[in-house]
């Protein structure tokens, strides 16, 4: 399947001779049906497109500033779940 439709809803039509895959009315794959077990059919154009997309996304990720993530104090979670220390010094939770 063409990498641009990975993760999207596709329609697969197959008969005894052919397999076709379309997305939003556009045909993305059309090939003879392979009946051998454990075989994967990859269109060379789809492999090339996948390589281009991987490189493109890698360049985008390399140039993106690091995401800023808030760090919370773990005690905030104890408060959120209604957990409080008993204060007897042994670390048990009430």
ROROLO-57699 format. One record per atom (N, C-alpha, C, O, CB): residue in one letter; atom name; y, x, z. Coordinates in pm, whole numbers, plus 50000, padded with zeros to 5 digits. Each point is the difference from the previous one (the first is absolute). Glycine has a CB too. Layout:
% ROROLO-57699
REC type atom     Y     X     Z
REC    a   CA     Y     X     Z
...
//
This chain:
% ROROLO-57699
REC type atom     Y     X     Z
REC    x    N 49883 50084 50000
REC    x   CA 50117 49916 50000
REC    x    C 50124 50089 50000
REC    x    O 50000 50107 50061
REC    x   CB 49876 49708 50060
REC    x    N 50226 50141 49812
REC    x   CA 50124 50076 49993
REC    x    C 50059 50011 50140
REC    x    O 50005 49901 50072
REC    x   CB 50037 50022 49690
REC    x    N 50002 50197 50278
REC    x   CA 50047 50020 50138
REC    x    C 50122 49917 50038
REC    x    O 50025 49980 50119
REC    x   CB 49885 50247 49864
REC    x    N 50165 49725 49920
REC    x   CA 50119 49921 50035
REC    x    C 49964 49863 50055
REC    x    O 50087 49932 50056
REC    x   CB 50038 50189 49766
REC    x    N 49750 49835 50165
REC    x   CA 49961 49870 50054
REC    x    C 49910 50011 50122
REC    x    O 49951 49899 50051
REC    x   CB 50069 50009 49720
REC    x    N 49959 50212 50278
REC    x   CA 49918 50018 50120
REC    x    C 50070 49930 50116
REC    x    O 50120 50018 50022
REC    x   CB 49788 50204 49894
REC    x    N 50018 49700 50158
REC    x   CA 50055 49926 50113
REC    x    C 50058 49865 49962
REC    x    O 50045 49926 50088
REC    x   CB 50001 50289 50016
REC    x    N 49953 49752 49770
REC    x   CA 50052 49871 49954
REC    x    C 49883 49910 49962
REC    x    O 49890 50048 49976
REC    x   CB 50326 50060 49942
REC    x    N 49810 49763 50077
REC    x   CA 49897 49905 49960
REC    x    C 49980 50010 49848
REC    x    O 50095 49990 49923
REC    x   CB 49964 49854 50270
REC    x    N 49816 50176 49767
REC    x   CA 49967 50011 49858
REC    x    C 49895 49895 49964
REC    x    O 49930 49947 50086
REC    x   CB 50123 50301 49916
REC    x    N 49939 49724 49870
REC    x   CA 49898 49909 49947
REC    x    C 49902 50083 49920
REC    x    O 50039 50074 49910
REC    x   CB 50123 49729 50082
REC    x    N 49710 50185 50041
REC    x   CA 49895 50074 49930
REC    x    C 49919 49899 49920
REC    x    O 49949 49902 50054
REC    x   CB 50042 50280 50125
REC    x    N 49997 49844 49692
REC    x   CA 49916 49918 49912
REC    x    C 49892 50090 49944
REC    x    O 50029 50107 49946
REC    x   CB 50162 49735 49995
REC    x    N 49686 50115 50073
REC    x   CA 49889 50080 49950
REC    x    C 49900 49909 49933
REC    x    O 49974 49888 50044
REC    x   CB 50059 50283 50138
REC    x    N 49911 49879 49710
REC    x   CA 49887 49933 49937
REC    x    C 49891 50105 49981
REC    x    O 50008 50107 50060
REC    x   CB 50142 49721 49822
REC    x    N 49752 50144 50039
REC    x   CA 49889 50095 49983
REC    x    C 50042 50128 49929
REC    x    O 49931 50101 50010
REC    x   CB 49915 49705 49984
REC    x    N 50266 50191 49934
REC    x   CA 50039 50117 49921
REC    x    C 50127 50070 50048
REC    x    O 50011 50122 49982
REC    x   CB 49882 49766 49829
REC    x    N 50203 50040 50249
REC    x   CA 50130 50058 50032
REC    x    C 50045 49965 50141
REC    x    O 49954 49902 50059
REC    x   CB 50105 50087 49700
REC    x    N 50033 50092 50293
REC    x   CA 50068 49974 50126
REC    x    C 50149 50015 49973
REC    x    O 50044 50098 49940
REC    x   CB 49759 49985 50202
REC    x    N 50274 49818 49903
REC    x   CA 50145 50003 49983
REC    x    C 50065 49973 50135
REC    x    O 49954 49915 50076
REC    x   CB 50028 50008 49682
REC    x    N 50126 50150 50269
REC    x   CA 50075 49983 50124
REC    x    C 50145 49977 49963
REC    x    O 50060 50077 49925
REC    x   CB 49779 50070 50208
REC    x    N 50217 49744 49920
REC    x   CA 50141 49971 49973
REC    x    C 50071 49971 50132
REC    x    O 49938 49962 50099
REC    x   CB 50006 49948 49671
REC    x    N 50186 50108 50227
REC    x   CA 50085 49973 50116
REC    x    C 50127 49934 49949
REC    x    O 50070 50054 49914
REC    x   CB 49836 50144 50216
REC    x    N 50123 49684 49923
REC    x   CA 50118 49924 49960
REC    x    C 50006 49983 49849
REC    x    O 50107 50012 49940
REC    x   CB 50014 50073 50261
REC    x    N 49764 49887 49738
REC    x   CA 49993 49972 49858
REC    x    C 49998 50123 49910
REC    x    O 49989 49986 49878
REC    x   CB 50126 49808 50174
REC    x    N 49895 50325 50004
REC    x   CA 50000 50123 49920
REC    x    C 49865 50070 50013
REC    x    O 49950 50018 50111
REC    x   CB 50300 50008 49920
REC    x    N 49692 50012 49857
REC    x   CA 49870 50065 49998
REC    x    C 50013 50147 50039
REC    x    O 50078 50074 49940
REC    x   CB 49844 49767 49883
REC    x    N 50001 50201 50279
REC    x   CA 50007 50138 50048
REC    x    C 49872 50078 49974
REC    x    O 50004 50123 49998
REC    x   CB 50153 49800 50175
REC    x    N 49733 50010 49806
REC    x   CA 49874 50070 49971
REC    x    C 49918 49913 49908
REC    x    O 49993 49878 50017
REC    x   CB 50011 50242 50206
REC    x    N 49933 49943 49680
REC    x   CA 49914 49931 49905
REC    x    C 49899 50101 49950
REC    x    O 50035 50091 49925
REC    x   CB 50149 49744 50007
REC    x    N 49692 50150 50111
REC    x   CA 49899 50097 49957
REC    x    C 49863 49935 49989
REC    x    O 49978 49890 50050
REC    x   CB 50153 50294 50059
REC    x    N 49780 49886 49826
REC    x   CA 49863 49951 49990
REC    x    C 49938 49998 50139
REC    x    O 50030 50085 50084
REC    x   CB 49948 50005 49680
REC    x    N 49937 49814 50257
REC    x   CA 49934 49990 50130
REC    x    C 49893 50108 50011
REC    x    O 49924 50023 49906
REC    x   CB 50120 49729 50103
REC    x    N 49951 50313 50106
REC    x   CA 49900 50103 50026
REC    x    C 49899 49939 50097
REC    x    O 50036 49957 50109
REC    x   CB 50130 50237 49852
REC    x    N 49708 49804 50000
REC    x   CA 49896 49939 50082
REC    x    C 49927 50100 50088
REC    x    O 49922 49959 50086
REC    x   CB 50053 49871 49738
REC    x    N 50047 50297 50157
REC    x   CA 49932 50100 50083
REC    x    C 50047 49986 50145
REC    x    O 50116 49971 50025
REC    x   CB 49864 50187 49777
REC    x    N 49929 49863 50291
REC    x   CA 50035 49989 50142
REC    x    C 50081 50121 50045
REC    x    O 49984 50110 49948
REC    x   CB 49808 49755 50093
REC    x    N 50294 50111 50055
REC    x   CA 50077 50106 50066
REC    x    C 50087 50078 49901
REC    x    O 50014 50122 50012
REC    x   CB 49804 49896 50159
REC    x    N 50240 49913 49734
REC    x   CA 50087 50065 49902
REC    x    C 50143 49951 50021
REC    x    O 50023 49884 50031
REC    x   CB 49787 50135 49803
REC    x    N 50284 50071 50149
REC    x   CA 50141 49966 50005
REC    x    C 50060 50030 49864
REC    x    O 49982 50110 49947
REC    x   CB 50033 49939 50303
REC    x    N 50055 49854 49694
REC    x   CA 50064 50019 49870
REC    x    C 50148 50022 50025
REC    x    O 50067 49915 50059
REC    x   CB 49761 49940 49822
REC    x    N 50225 50258 50076
REC    x   CA 50141 50032 50018
REC    x    C 50061 50029 49864
REC    x    O 49956 50091 49929
REC    x   CB 50003 50000 50303
REC    x    N 50142 49833 49733
REC    x   CA 50073 50022 49876
REC    x    C 50081 50128 50017
REC    x    O 50073 50013 50099
REC    x   CB 49939 49737 49849
REC    x    N 49978 50346 49958
REC    x   CA 50077 50125 50012
REC    x    C 50151 49976 50013
REC    x    O 50068 50075 50069
REC    x   CB 49755 50037 49797
REC    x    N 50228 49784 50069
REC    x   CA 50143 49969 50013
REC    x    C 50033 49956 50143
REC    x    O 50107 50032 50052
REC    x   CB 49901 49901 49705
REC    x    N 49901 49996 50306
REC    x   CA 50022 49956 50139
REC    x    C 49997 50120 50094
REC    x    O 50078 50005 50095
REC    x   CB 49819 49772 49853
REC    x    N 50015 50318 50026
REC    x   CA 49994 50121 50083
REC    x    C 50131 50078 49988
REC    x    O 50053 50049 50100
REC    x   CB 49696 49962 49871
REC    x    N 50303 50001 49907
REC    x   CA 50128 50069 49977
REC    x    C 50113 49928 50071
REC    x    O 50085 50063 50063
REC    x   CB 49832 50019 49714
REC    x    N 50084 49785 50213
REC    x   CA 50105 49921 50067
REC    x    C 49992 50017 50151
REC    x    O 50103 50009 50067
REC    x   CB 49893 49825 49744
REC    x    N 49883 50171 50245
REC    x   CA 49983 50018 50144
REC    x    C 50054 50136 50044
REC    x    O 50065 50012 50103
REC    x   CB 49732 49839 49893
REC    x    N 50175 50252 49924
REC    x   CA 50051 50134 50031
REC    x    C 50152 50001 50001
REC    x    O 50062 50056 50090
REC    x   CB 49732 50047 49809
REC    x    N 50267 49834 50000
REC    x   CA 50146 49992 49993
REC    x    C 50057 49927 50120
REC    x    O 50099 50044 50059
REC    x   CB 49889 49960 49691
REC    x    N 49950 49881 50287
REC    x   CA 50049 49923 50115
REC    x    C 49987 50079 50130
REC    x    O 50091 49995 50083
REC    x   CB 49846 49795 49798
REC    x    N 49952 50282 50138
REC    x   CA 49983 50082 50121
REC    x    C 50108 50106 50008
REC    x    O 50059 50020 50106
REC    x   CB 49694 49939 49888
REC    x    N 50273 50108 49895
REC    x   CA 50103 50105 49999
REC    x    C 50139 49942 50028
REC    x    O 50079 50058 50075
REC    x   CB 49783 50074 49762
REC    x    N 50166 49754 50103
REC    x   CA 50128 49934 50019
REC    x    C 50020 49965 50148
REC    x    O 50106 50029 50057
REC    x   CB 49884 49879 49708
REC    x    N 49909 50031 50297
REC    x   CA 50012 49961 50140
REC    x    C 50003 50121 50092
REC    x    O 50065 49996 50105
REC    x   CB 49817 49791 49843
REC    x    N 50049 50320 50015
REC    x   CA 50004 50123 50080
REC    x    C 50141 50059 49998
REC    x    O 50049 50048 50102
REC    x   CB 49707 49996 49848
REC    x    N 50309 49954 49932
REC    x   CA 50139 50051 49991
REC    x    C 50094 49914 50083
REC    x    O 50089 50052 50067
REC    x   CB 49864 50037 49704
REC    x    N 50027 49779 50224
REC    x   CA 50085 49912 50081
REC    x    C 49983 50029 50149
REC    x    O 50098 50008 50074
REC    x   CB 49886 49815 49748
REC    x    N 49892 50193 50220
REC    x   CA 49972 50025 50142
REC    x    C 50054 50135 50043
REC    x    O 50049 50013 50113
REC    x   CB 49747 49844 49871
REC    x    N 50196 50242 49929
REC    x   CA 50047 50135 50035
REC    x    C 50151 50002 50019
REC    x    O 50051 50077 50082
REC    x   CB 49758 50021 49791
REC    x    N 50263 49819 50052
REC    x   CA 50146 50000 50008
REC    x    C 50055 49902 50102
REC    x    O 50120 50000 50026
REC    x   CB 49883 50067 49739
REC    x    N 49912 49851 50292
REC    x   CA 50047 49899 50094
REC    x    C 50024 50063 50138
REC    x    O 49923 50085 50044
REC    x   CB 49951 49736 49829
REC    x    N 50233 50137 50193
REC    x   CA 50023 50051 50135
REC    x    C 49891 49947 50093
REC    x    O 49946 49892 49976
REC    x   CB 50304 50121 49983
REC    x    N 49717 50060 50146
REC    x   CA 49897 49951 50090
REC    x    C 50043 49871 50067
REC    x    O 50117 49982 50034
REC    x   CB 49808 50253 50005
REC    x    N 49982 49676 49978
REC    x   CA 50030 49872 50063
REC    x    C 50032 50022 50147
REC    x    O 49933 50077 50069
REC    x   CB 49916 49802 49767
REC    x    N 50253 50052 50210
REC    x   CA 50037 50011 50140
REC    x    C 49920 49896 50079
REC    x    O 50004 49881 49968
REC    x   CB 50229 50204 49973
REC    x    N 49698 49960 50160
REC    x   CA 49914 49913 50080
REC    x    C 50046 50004 50144
REC    x    O 50018 50106 50059
REC    x   CB 49787 49931 49785
REC    x    N 50214 49844 50212
REC    x   CA 50042 49993 50139
REC    x    C 49882 50037 50090
REC    x    O 49888 49956 49978
REC    x   CB 50283 49864 49967
REC    x    N 49857 50261 50156
REC    x   CA 49898 50035 50097
REC    x    C 50027 49924 50128
REC    x    O 50111 50005 50055
REC    x   CB 49858 50225 49843
REC    x    N 49930 49700 50149
REC    x   CA 50015 49919 50121
REC    x    C 49936 50069 50119
REC    x    O 49903 50075 49987
REC    x   CB 50100 49717 49874
REC    x    N 50053 50181 50252
REC    x   CA 49940 50044 50126
REC    x    C 49875 49915 50023
REC    x    O 50005 49878 49983
REC    x   CB 50222 50194 50114
REC    x    N 49662 49990 49940
REC    x   CA 49876 49926 50020
REC    x    C 50011 49897 50112
REC    x    O 49926 49901 50001
REC    x   CB 49949 50298 49917
REC    x    N 50214 49823 50175
REC    x   CA 50020 49904 50109
REC    x    C 50050 49866 49948
REC    x    O 49978 49896 50062
REC    x   CB 50070 50294 50094
REC    x    N 50021 49811 49728
REC    x   CA 50046 49875 49940
REC    x    C 49883 49908 49970
REC    x    O 50012 49878 50012
REC    x   CB 50185 50242 49890
REC    x    N 49689 49937 50058
REC    x   CA 49883 49919 49970
REC    x    C 49940 49941 50128
REC    x    O 49954 49886 50001
REC    x   CB 50001 50256 49796
REC    x    N 50046 49936 50311
REC    x   CA 49953 49947 50128
REC    x    C 50085 49880 50040
REC    x    O 49947 49898 50046
REC    x   CB 49973 50332 50025
REC    x    N 50210 49782 49913
REC    x   CA 50091 49890 50034
REC    x    C 49973 49880 49910
REC    x    O 49997 49886 50048
REC    x   CB 50176 50280 50028
REC    x    N 49808 49857 49795
REC    x   CA 49978 49891 49905
REC    x    C 49872 49923 50033
REC    x    O 49994 49879 49979
REC    x   CB 50126 50253 49845
REC    x    N 49778 49936 50228
REC    x   CA 49873 49935 50032
REC    x    C 49989 49960 50147
REC    x    O 49894 49958 50045
REC    x   CB 50002 50174 49773
REC    x    N 50215 49882 50256
REC    x   CA 50002 49958 50139
REC    x    C 49920 50091 50092
REC    x    O 49954 49956 50105
REC    x   CB 50074 49815 49814
REC    x    N 49957 50354 50043
REC    x   CA 49926 50095 50083
REC    x    C 50100 50082 50080
REC    x    O 50099 50049 49946
REC    x   CB 49710 49961 49887
REC    x    N 50164 50004 50296
REC    x   CA 50086 50080 50085
REC    x    C 49913 50084 50090
REC    x    O 49891 49958 50039
REC    x   CB 50293 49870 49953
REC    x    N 49864 50290 50040
REC    x   CA 49925 50085 50092
REC    x    C 50009 49943 50140
REC    x    O 50101 49942 50037
REC    x   CB 49943 50261 49821
REC    x    N 49848 49814 50220
REC    x   CA 49996 49946 50135
REC    x    C 50083 50083 50097
REC    x    O 50040 49951 50105
REC    x   CB 49734 49959 49847
REC    x    N 50252 50214 50013
REC    x   CA 50081 50083 50087
REC    x    C 49920 50067 50110
REC    x    O 50059 50061 50089
REC    x   CB 50129 49792 49862
REC    x    N 49677 50138 50045
REC    x   CA 49920 50064 50104
REC    x    C 49966 50143 49964
REC    x    O 49930 50068 50075
REC    x   CB 49978 49710 49986
REC    x    N 50142 50269 49824
REC    x   CA 49984 50141 49966
REC    x    C 49871 50034 49930
REC    x    O 49983 50114 49956
REC    x   CB 50156 49933 50235
REC    x    N 49766 49859 49797
REC    x   CA 49875 50034 49937
REC    x    C 49997 49962 49852
REC    x    O 49897 50015 49934
REC    x   CB 49992 49956 50287
REC    x    N 50223 49979 49726
REC    x   CA 50011 49972 49857
REC    x    C 49937 49869 49957
REC    x    O 49994 49971 49880
REC    x   CB 50006 50271 50087
REC    x    N 49953 49677 50131
REC    x   CA 49941 49871 49963
REC    x    C 50109 49905 49957
REC    x    O 50116 50012 50040
REC    x   CB 49694 50023 50118
REC    x    N 50151 49871 49759
REC    x   CA 50094 49901 49948
REC    x    C 49973 49867 50065
REC    x    O 49885 49961 50019
REC    x   CB 50133 50160 49762
REC    x    N 50092 49808 50254
REC    x   CA 49984 49870 50066
REC    x    C 49950 49896 49903
REC    x    O 49981 49885 50038
REC    x   CB 50201 50172 50121
//
